[in-house]
Amino acid sequence: DGPETAGCYKLWLQNRTRPSVMALCRSGVPRLPGTCAEGTEKGGYVIADWPASGSAVPKVVIGSCGSELHIAAAAREVLMKMEPLAVNVRLVSIPCFEVFGEQSQEYIESVFGGKRGGVKRIFIEATSDNGVYKFFDDFIGMSSFGQSAPRGDCWKYFGFTKTKIANKILSSLGLSNQLPVPEDENMKMHGEHHEITTHPVATITALPPAREDEEEEAEPEAPKPPIPVPAVSIGMAPGTRAVAGAAGGPPSGPPSPAPPVAPPAEATASSSAPAEQ
């Protein structure tokens, strides 16, 4: 969101020893309470902490970044309101694993609430697990390519909704209870045409993949008409002429000799002659 983007800009302007890349999504994301530029400059920070009071167990740290951060925040709310036993969740944002890893060990442990092996850490992002396990124990992400559909429909199909993420966190914690998934969080894909059925009415259909035993017959190309060569006027010096080459090309061979120049004619009656004295 805005504060984190501002923090990235500041970090970029201060970075004079290596390249910087800011990966921004083209769609809007909600402004989350707790995001800040100062925490972004450290590569990772706490957005929403465990409640100061209460005995909800177990505890878990869920991390995310970018456009998935609001989904993780929504899943946290679902887990914190579970009945009869809620899950105590700390939400952290990790905009840059590299910068976060350069912080002091004391700061890193403060973000996660202790040393590795204590509270379980789960990272959520719609991408591969590259570099995630350096700081986290489990990963909720993707191991396949995406789909061509509106962003909200793809979130639902791949399971990036608040209830589905909450259920995956419960499974990661070894808890058997699962929350019912609302109908508006479901997305179906079926058939050879890879049809994506959205709710309530929209349907997006992709072309079926070509089978190996079928070869497409290429349509014969229509003969192309010859390209007309425009006549080219070549400016020549007085008394010379050009000899065109083949197919209207440049002049070939030595130039023809210029015709002899006729001697000047005698002055006409209209010419002015010197007056006789």
matplotlib code that plots the C-alpha trace (Angstrom):
import matplotlib.pyplot as plt

x = [0.0, 1.0, 3.2, 5.1, 5.7, 7.0, 9.4, 10.6, 11.3, 13.3, 15.3, 16.0, 17.3, 19.6, 20.9, 24.1, 25.9, 23.5, 20.4, 16.9, 13.7, 10.2, 7.6, 4.2, 0.8, -1.3, -4.5, -5.5, -4.9, -6.6, -4.7, -4.1, -3.8, -0.3, 1.7, 4.5, 7.5, 9.9, 9.2, 9.5, 13.0, 14.0, 12.7, 10.1, 8.0, 4.9, 1.6, -0.8, 0.3, -1.1, -3.6, -2.1, -4.6, -6.3, -5.1, -5.9, -3.8, -2.0, 0.0, 1.1, 3.0, 1.7, 3.7, 3.0, 3.7, 2.3, -1.2, -1.5, -1.1, -4.8, -5.8, -3.5, -5.0, -8.5, -7.5, -6.1, -9.4, -11.2, -8.8, -9.0, -12.8, -13.1, -15.4, -15.0, -11.2, -9.5, -6.0, -3.7, -2.1, 0.6, 0.7, 4.1, 4.9, 8.2, 8.5, 12.2, 13.7, 17.3, 17.1, 15.3, 18.1, 20.6, 19.0, 20.3, 19.4, 17.7, 15.4, 14.6, 13.6, 11.6, 9.5, 8.8, 8.3, 11.3, 13.9, 13.3, 11.5, 9.2, 6.0, 5.2, 5.8, 3.7, 4.2, 1.5, 2.1, 0.8, 4.2, 6.9, 8.7, 12.0, 13.8, 10.8, 12.1, 15.1, 12.7, 9.4, 8.4, 5.5, 4.5, 1.0, 1.7, 1.6, 3.5, 1.7, 1.1, -1.9, -5.1, -6.5, -9.4, -10.2, -8.0, -10.8, -11.7, -8.1, -7.8, -10.8, -9.8, -6.3, -7.5, -6.4, -9.5, -9.7, -11.5, -9.4, -6.2, -7.5, -8.2, -4.7, -3.2, -5.3, -4.0, -0.4, -0.9, -2.2, -5.7, -8.5, -11.3, -12.0, -14.2, -17.1, -16.1, -18.8, -20.2, -18.9, -15.3, -15.6, -14.4, -14.8, -12.7, -13.8, -13.8, -11.3, -11.8, -10.5, -13.7, -13.7, -17.2, -17.5, -20.2, -22.9, -23.0, -19.7, -18.1, -14.6, -13.7, -10.2, -9.4, -8.9, -5.2, -4.2, -4.0, -0.8, -2.6, -4.1, -2.1, -3.5, -3.5, -2.0, -4.0, -2.2, -0.8, -2.3, 0.2, 1.5, 1.1, 4.3, 5.5, 5.3, 8.6, 7.9, 9.7, 12.6, 13.7, 17.4, 18.8, 21.9, 24.3, 23.5, 24.7, 24.7, 22.2, 21.8, 21.7, 19.3, 20.3, 18.2, 14.7, 15.0, 18.1, 20.9, 22.9, 25.2, 28.3, 30.2, 28.2, 27.6, 29.7, 28.0, 26.9, 29.2, 28.4, 27.3, 29.3, 27.5, 25.2, 25.9, 24.3, 20.8, 19.5, 18.1, 21.5, 23.2, 26.3, 28.9, 28.1, 30.4, 32.2]
y = [0.0, 3.7, 3.7, 0.6, 2.0, 5.2, 3.1, 1.3, 4.6, 5.8, 2.6, 2.8, 6.4, 5.5, 2.4, 3.3, 0.0, -2.4, -2.4, -1.9, -3.4, -2.4, -4.9, -3.1, -4.7, -2.7, -3.2, -1.3, -2.7, -1.6, 0.5, -1.7, -0.4, -0.8, -0.6, 2.0, 3.2, 2.8, -0.9, -1.3, 0.1, -2.8, -5.4, -6.7, -5.7, -6.5, -5.1, -6.7, -8.2, -10.8, -9.4, -8.0, -10.1, -13.4, -17.0, -18.0, -21.0, -21.9, -19.0, -18.6, -16.0, -15.5, -13.4, -12.0, -9.1, -6.9, -7.6, -10.8, -9.0, -8.0, -11.6, -12.7, -9.9, -11.2, -14.8, -13.5, -12.0, -15.3, -17.3, -14.8, -15.0, -18.8, -20.5, -22.1, -22.0, -19.0, -18.9, -16.2, -14.7, -12.1, -10.7, -9.5, -8.0, -9.0, -6.6, -7.6, -10.9, -9.7, -6.4, -8.2, -10.8, -8.0, -6.8, -7.8, -11.2, -9.5, -7.5, -10.6, -12.6, -9.7, -9.7, -13.5, -13.4, -15.5, -17.9, -20.4, -23.5, -21.6, -20.1, -21.6, -19.3, -19.5, -17.4, -16.6, -15.5, -16.4, -17.5, -20.1, -20.7, -19.2, -18.0, -18.4, -21.2, -19.2, -17.5, -19.5, -23.1, -23.5, -21.9, -21.4, -20.5, -21.9, -24.6, -24.0, -21.3, -19.0, -18.6, -15.9, -14.5, -11.5, -11.2, -12.0, -15.1, -16.4, -15.7, -18.0, -20.7, -21.1, -20.9, -17.4, -16.4, -15.7, -18.9, -21.2, -19.7, -20.0, -23.7, -24.3, -22.5, -24.8, -27.8, -26.6, -26.2, -29.8, -28.8, -31.0, -28.4, -26.8, -23.8, -24.0, -22.2, -19.7, -20.2, -16.8, -18.0, -21.0, -21.3, -24.2, -25.3, -28.3, -29.8, -30.1, -26.4, -25.2, -23.5, -21.2, -20.8, -17.7, -16.6, -15.7, -15.4, -14.7, -17.4, -17.3, -20.0, -20.6, -22.4, -26.2, -27.4, -28.9, -32.7, -34.5, -36.7, -33.7, -31.5, -28.3, -27.9, -24.7, -22.7, -22.2, -18.7, -16.5, -15.4, -12.0, -9.4, -8.0, -4.8, -2.0, -0.1, 3.6, 5.6, 7.4, 10.8, 11.2, 14.7, 14.8, 17.5, 19.3, 17.4, 14.0, 11.1, 8.0, 4.4, 2.4, -1.0, -4.2, -4.0, -0.2, -0.5, 2.0, 3.0, 0.3, 0.6, 3.7, 6.8, 7.8, 10.6, 14.0, 15.4, 18.1, 21.6, 23.8, 27.1, 30.2, 31.8, 35.3, 38.1, 38.8, 42.2, 42.5, 42.0, 45.2, 46.1, 48.6, 52.0, 53.4, 56.5]
z = [0.0, 0.1, 3.3, 2.2, -1.3, 0.3, 2.5, -0.6, -2.4, 0.6, 0.8, -2.9, -2.7, 0.2, -1.6, -3.5, -3.6, -5.5, -7.8, -6.4, -7.8, -6.7, -7.8, -7.7, -8.7, -11.2, -9.3, -6.1, -2.7, 0.6, 3.1, 6.1, 9.7, 10.9, 7.7, 7.8, 5.9, 8.8, 9.1, 5.4, 5.5, 7.7, 5.2, 7.7, 10.7, 12.8, 11.5, 13.9, 17.2, 19.6, 22.0, 25.2, 27.2, 26.8, 26.8, 23.2, 22.1, 20.0, 18.8, 15.2, 13.2, 9.6, 7.2, 3.8, 1.5, -1.3, -2.6, -0.6, 2.7, 3.0, 2.5, 5.3, 7.5, 6.7, 7.6, 10.9, 11.8, 11.0, 13.2, 16.1, 16.1, 16.0, 18.5, 20.9, 20.6, 18.9, 17.4, 18.6, 15.4, 14.8, 11.3, 9.9, 6.5, 4.8, 1.7, 1.2, 2.5, 1.7, 3.6, 6.5, 6.7, 7.1, 10.4, 13.8, 15.1, 18.0, 15.7, 13.6, 16.7, 18.0, 14.8, 15.1, 18.9, 19.8, 18.4, 15.6, 16.8, 19.2, 17.7, 14.3, 11.3, 8.1, 5.0, 2.5, -1.1, -4.6, -5.9, -5.4, -2.1, -3.2, 0.0, 2.2, 4.4, 5.6, 8.1, 7.9, 8.8, 6.4, 3.1, 1.6, -2.1, -5.6, -7.6, -10.9, -13.5, -13.0, -15.0, -17.4, -15.4, -13.2, -10.2, -7.7, -9.6, -9.6, -5.9, -5.3, -7.7, -6.2, -2.6, -1.7, 0.3, 4.0, 5.0, 2.8, 4.1, 7.7, 7.2, 5.7, 8.8, 11.1, 9.2, 9.5, 13.3, 13.4, 14.3, 12.9, 13.0, 9.7, 9.0, 6.4, 3.2, 2.1, -1.4, -2.6, -1.9, -4.2, -7.8, -10.1, -13.1, -15.2, -18.6, -21.4, -22.3, -18.9, -18.3, -15.3, -13.8, -11.7, -9.3, -10.0, -13.8, -15.6, -17.5, -19.1, -21.5, -22.9, -26.1, -25.7, -25.9, -29.3, -29.1, -30.2, -32.7, -34.5, -36.8, -38.0, -41.8, -42.8, -45.3, -48.6, -48.9, -51.6, -54.1, -53.4, -56.1, -57.6, -56.0, -58.5, -59.0, -59.3, -62.0, -60.5, -61.9, -61.6, -61.9, -64.2, -65.1, -68.4, -71.4, -69.8, -69.7, -67.5, -68.8, -66.6, -65.4, -65.2, -63.6, -63.2, -61.1, -61.0, -64.1, -65.3, -67.5, -68.4, -69.2, -72.8, -74.0, -73.9, -77.3, -78.8, -77.7, -80.6, -81.0, -79.9, -82.5, -83.8, -82.0, -83.1, -83.9, -80.5, -78.9, -77.8, -79.8, -78.9, -80.3, -83.0, -82.0]

ax = plt.figure().add_subplot(projection="3d")
ax.plot(x, y, z, "-o")
ax.set_aspect("equal")
plt.show()
